[in-house]
Amino acid sequence: MGVSGAGKTTVGCRLAAHLGADYVEGDAFQSVENVAKMRRGEPLDDDDRGPWLERLRARLLEAEHDRRPTVLACSALKRRYREILTRGLTDARIVYLRGTRDLIAGRPR
């Protein structure tokens, strides 16, 4: 988890490769409506994120059921979001990527 530009995709892909795990890009699970809203520069609210978080959670539950290690990259900055994502999972770990404002602002997006 982390803000845009924190390195979620880069670190997530490398971690998944190191672990022999599946990699899941959280943004790929966004609805068409959410993507359009973000492209217009409008922030998503909790109502927008709820169904997205549930789709991600379902993917994680499926992976755990099938005993497929999985690395998910998504923002999940609020504790409530992380609680939704991990509800029902028996083995989940959260990695928080953070950096200074200057470091993150200087990265390509």
Backbone as CSV, one residue per row, in Angstrom:
resi,resn,N_x,N_y,N_z,CA_x,CA_y,CA_z,C_x,C_y,C_z
1,MET,0.837,-1.179,0.000,0.000,0.000,0.000,0.877,1.236,0.000
2,GLY,0.329,2.323,-0.471,1.044,3.580,-0.494,0.393,4.546,-1.469
3,VAL,0.836,5.766,-1.419,0.291,6.782,-2.307,0.780,6.545,-3.733
4,SER,0.194,7.258,-4.670,0.634,7.191,-6.059,2.095,7.610,-6.143
5,GLY,2.907,6.803,-6.811,4.315,7.106,-6.956,5.204,6.509,-5.883
6,ALA,4.605,5.785,-4.928,5.397,5.199,-3.832,6.206,3.987,-4.277
7,GLY,5.820,3.386,-5.400,6.550,2.210,-5.894,5.800,0.908,-5.725
8,LYS,4.481,0.978,-5.551,3.686,-0.235,-5.304,3.839,-1.262,-6.422
9,THR,3.750,-0.821,-7.651,3.843,-1.760,-8.771,5.240,-2.354,-8.871
10,THR,6.255,-1.514,-8.809,7.635,-1.989,-8.917,7.971,-2.978,-7.801
11,VAL,7.712,-2.578,-6.578,8.024,-3.443,-5.436,7.129,-4.676,-5.443
12,GLY,5.861,-4.501,-5.752,4.932,-5.633,-5.777,5.325,-6.686,-6.794
13,CYS,5.698,-6.258,-7.989,6.129,-7.212,-9.028,7.390,-7.954,-8.603
14,ARG,8.330,-7.216,-8.051,9.582,-7.852,-7.612,9.347,-8.810,-6.451
15,LEU,8.493,-8.409,-5.516,8.189,-9.282,-4.380,7.488,-10.550,-4.852
16,ALA,6.524,-10.395,-5.748,5.814,-11.564,-6.274,6.779,-12.511,-6.977
17,ALA,7.679,-11.967,-7.778,8.658,-12.808,-8.478,9.556,-13.526,-7.477
18,HIS,10.006,-12.811,-6.461,10.872,-13.405,-5.433,10.162,-14.532,-4.680
19,LEU,8.868,-14.340,-4.416,8.092,-15.332,-3.657,7.486,-16.430,-4.533
20,GLY,7.564,-16.270,-5.839,6.883,-17.205,-6.736,5.374,-17.064,-6.609
21,ALA,4.928,-15.827,-6.408,3.512,-15.543,-6.169,2.875,-14.869,-7.380
22,ASP,1.546,-14.896,-7.411,0.801,-14.125,-8.405,0.915,-12.652,-8.042
23,TYR,0.869,-11.798,-9.049,0.842,-10.353,-8.818,-0.503,-9.826,-9.283
24,VAL,-1.152,-9.019,-8.448,-2.440,-8.417,-8.786,-2.297,-6.905,-8.681
25,GLU,-2.587,-6.224,-9.772,-2.582,-4.761,-9.810,-3.980,-4.275,-9.458
26,GLY,-4.103,-3.624,-8.306,-5.402,-3.189,-7.811,-6.156,-2.299,-8.778
27,ASP,-5.445,-1.436,-9.493,-6.115,-0.527,-10.422,-6.871,-1.268,-11.518
28,ALA,-6.441,-2.478,-11.843,-7.117,-3.255,-12.885,-8.533,-3.665,-12.462
29,PHE,-8.846,-3.529,-11.198,-10.150,-3.917,-10.680,-11.090,-2.728,-10.513
30,GLN,-10.637,-1.536,-10.908,-11.480,-0.347,-10.805,-12.594,-0.416,-11.857
31,SER,-13.744,0.126,-11.501,-14.867,0.175,-12.439,-14.603,1.225,-13.513
32,VAL,-15.311,1.117,-14.605,-15.212,2.097,-15.691,-15.569,3.484,-15.161
33,GLU,-16.575,3.534,-14.288,-17.008,4.811,-13.720,-15.906,5.441,-12.858
34,ASN,-15.245,4.612,-12.056,-14.165,5.136,-11.212,-13.000,5.635,-12.049
35,VAL,-12.655,4.892,-13.088,-11.553,5.306,-13.960,-11.886,6.648,-14.614
36,ALA,-13.120,6.781,-15.093,-13.534,8.041,-15.726,-13.474,9.193,-14.726
37,LYS,-13.911,8.935,-13.513,-13.893,9.962,-12.470,-12.455,10.403,-12.176
38,MET,-11.544,9.434,-12.055,-10.147,9.759,-11.778,-9.525,10.528,-12.940
39,ARG,-9.865,10.164,-14.168,-9.326,10.870,-15.348,-9.775,12.323,-15.385
40,ARG,-10.962,12.582,-14.824,-11.456,13.959,-14.749,-10.822,14.715,-13.581
41,GLY,-9.977,14.028,-12.807,-9.328,14.663,-11.670,-10.185,14.715,-10.430
42,GLU,-11.278,13.942,-10.422,-12.174,13.913,-9.265,-11.734,12.800,-8.318
43,PRO,-11.595,13.116,-7.045,-11.194,12.064,-6.094,-12.310,11.054,-5.874
44,LEU,-11.918,9.816,-5.636,-12.895,8.781,-5.307,-13.251,8.905,-3.837
45,ASP,-14.513,8.601,-3.511,-14.923,8.601,-2.111,-15.148,7.156,-1.653
46,ASP,-15.520,6.992,-0.413,-15.704,5.651,0.142,-16.764,4.854,-0.617
47,ASP,-17.808,5.533,-1.094,-18.846,4.835,-1.864,-18.294,4.317,-3.192
48,ASP,-17.404,5.075,-3.800,-16.763,4.635,-5.045,-15.847,3.440,-4.780
49,ARG,-15.126,3.503,-3.678,-14.118,2.483,-3.388,-14.698,1.183,-2.847
50,GLY,-15.859,1.227,-2.227,-16.431,0.033,-1.599,-16.496,-1.184,-2.519
51,PRO,-17.151,-1.089,-3.663,-17.236,-2.248,-4.567,-15.865,-2.690,-5.081
52,TRP,-14.973,-1.738,-5.313,-13.609,-2.051,-5.761,-12.882,-2.869,-4.699
53,LEU,-12.965,-2.436,-3.462,-12.318,-3.175,-2.371,-12.891,-4.581,-2.242
54,GLU,-14.196,-4.715,-2.417,-14.816,-6.039,-2.328,-14.358,-6.952,-3.468
55,ARG,-14.162,-6.382,-4.674,-13.645,-7.195,-5.788,-12.225,-7.668,-5.487
56,LEU,-11.416,-6.779,-4.927,-10.053,-7.166,-4.562,-10.062,-8.224,-3.467
57,ARG,-10.915,-8.039,-2.482,-11.025,-9.008,-1.387,-11.421,-10.379,-1.924
58,ALA,-12.382,-10.403,-2.842,-12.817,-11.676,-3.436,-11.652,-12.355,-4.151
59,ARG,-10.832,-11.567,-4.829,-9.660,-12.127,-5.527,-8.672,-12.721,-4.530
60,LEU,-8.442,-12.028,-3.411,-7.533,-12.533,-2.380,-8.086,-13.788,-1.718
61,LEU,-9.383,-13.817,-1.447,-10.000,-15.004,-0.844,-9.895,-16.208,-1.778
62,GLU,-10.117,-15.962,-3.061,-9.997,-17.035,-4.060,-8.566,-17.583,-4.078
63,ALA,-7.604,-16.676,-4.063,-6.195,-17.095,-4.082,-5.860,-17.896,-2.831
64,GLU,-6.327,-17.439,-1.680,-6.048,-18.176,-0.452,-6.710,-19.552,-0.477
65,HIS,-7.942,-19.605,-0.958,-8.647,-20.889,-1.065,-7.888,-21.865,-1.956
66,ASP,-7.328,-21.332,-3.053,-6.582,-22.161,-4.002,-5.117,-22.338,-3.609
67,ARG,-4.737,-21.777,-2.477,-3.361,-21.843,-1.957,-2.337,-21.293,-2.948
68,ARG,-2.725,-20.160,-3.551,-1.839,-19.457,-4.475,-1.340,-18.184,-3.787
69,PRO,-0.078,-18.137,-3.432,0.442,-16.895,-2.846,0.194,-15.738,-3.812
70,THR,-0.207,-14.602,-3.266,-0.576,-13.462,-4.099,-0.090,-12.168,-3.472
71,VAL,0.449,-11.304,-4.306,0.840,-9.959,-3.895,-0.104,-8.993,-4.592
72,LEU,-0.781,-8.179,-3.810,-1.714,-7.180,-4.321,-1.118,-5.793,-4.114
73,ALA,-1.112,-4.982,-5.150,-0.671,-3.594,-5.035,-1.883,-2.683,-5.168
74,CYS,-2.139,-1.908,-4.124,-3.211,-0.912,-4.156,-2.957,0.109,-3.062
75,SER,-3.673,1.225,-3.106,-3.402,2.279,-2.132,-3.844,1.882,-0.723
76,ALA,-5.090,1.541,-0.511,-5.606,1.093,0.796,-5.064,1.924,1.957
77,LEU,-5.104,3.237,1.819,-4.476,4.103,2.807,-5.255,4.191,4.124
78,LYS,-6.544,3.968,4.081,-7.331,4.016,5.316,-7.359,2.637,5.978
79,ARG,-7.301,2.653,7.286,-7.366,1.390,8.035,-8.622,0.601,7.658
80,ARG,-9.724,1.312,7.500,-10.992,0.655,7.126,-10.844,-0.111,5.811
81,TYR,-10.116,0.433,4.858,-9.912,-0.241,3.576,-9.108,-1.526,3.774
82,ARG,-8.078,-1.450,4.583,-7.256,-2.635,4.844,-8.060,-3.701,5.586
83,GLU,-8.932,-3.268,6.465,-9.788,-4.222,7.180,-10.737,-4.928,6.217
84,ILE,-11.271,-4.189,5.255,-12.143,-4.805,4.243,-11.347,-5.820,3.430
85,LEU,-10.170,-5.425,2.961,-9.355,-6.305,2.118,-8.969,-7.603,2.816
86,THR,-8.691,-7.542,4.089,-8.174,-8.721,4.794,-9.246,-9.506,5.551
87,ARG,-10.472,-9.012,5.567,-11.553,-9.711,6.285,-11.733,-11.128,5.728
88,GLY,-11.623,-12.109,6.612,-11.809,-13.498,6.216,-10.542,-14.201,5.778
89,LEU,-9.464,-13.470,5.603,-8.203,-14.093,5.223,-7.497,-14.613,6.478
90,THR,-6.843,-15.738,6.344,-6.134,-16.292,7.498,-4.673,-15.881,7.533
91,ASP,-4.134,-15.448,6.404,-2.721,-15.090,6.367,-2.513,-13.920,5.416
92,ALA,-2.535,-12.713,5.960,-2.344,-11.520,5.136,-1.329,-10.613,5.817
93,ARG,-0.493,-10.016,5.012,0.488,-9.054,5.513,0.377,-7.779,4.684
94,ILE,0.524,-6.666,5.363,0.458,-5.362,4.701,1.865,-4.773,4.667
95,VAL,2.265,-4.298,3.492,3.543,-3.608,3.346,3.213,-2.171,2.962
96,TYR,3.663,-1.244,3.771,3.407,0.175,3.545,4.649,0.825,2.960
97,LEU,4.540,1.295,1.743,5.649,1.989,1.078,5.461,3.484,1.278
98,ARG,6.470,4.107,1.814,6.366,5.544,2.030,7.692,6.206,1.700
99,GLY,7.604,7.479,1.445,8.783,8.265,1.145,8.481,9.718,1.399
100,THR,9.487,10.540,1.321,9.256,11.962,1.513,8.425,12.510,0.364
101,ARG,7.792,13.618,0.617,6.977,14.271,-0.424,7.838,14.565,-1.656
102,ASP,9.061,15.050,-1.435,9.953,15.377,-2.551,10.328,14.138,-3.355
103,LEU,10.633,13.052,-2.668,11.004,11.804,-3.350,9.868,11.325,-4.238
104,ILE,8.678,11.254,-3.682,7.534,10.722,-4.430,7.128,11.673,-5.547
105,ALA,7.167,12.968,-5.293,6.780,13.946,-6.319,7.715,13.881,-7.528
106,GLY,8.950,13.459,-7.328,9.913,13.397,-8.411,9.833,12.141,-9.258
107,ARG,8.956,11.221,-8.895,8.855,9.957,-9.642,7.839,10.072,-10.780
108,PRO,8.089,9.348,-11.868,7.114,9.349,-12.981,5.845,8.619,-12.568
109,ARG,4.748,9.005,-13.149,3.458,8.345,-12.851,2.823,7.850,-14.099
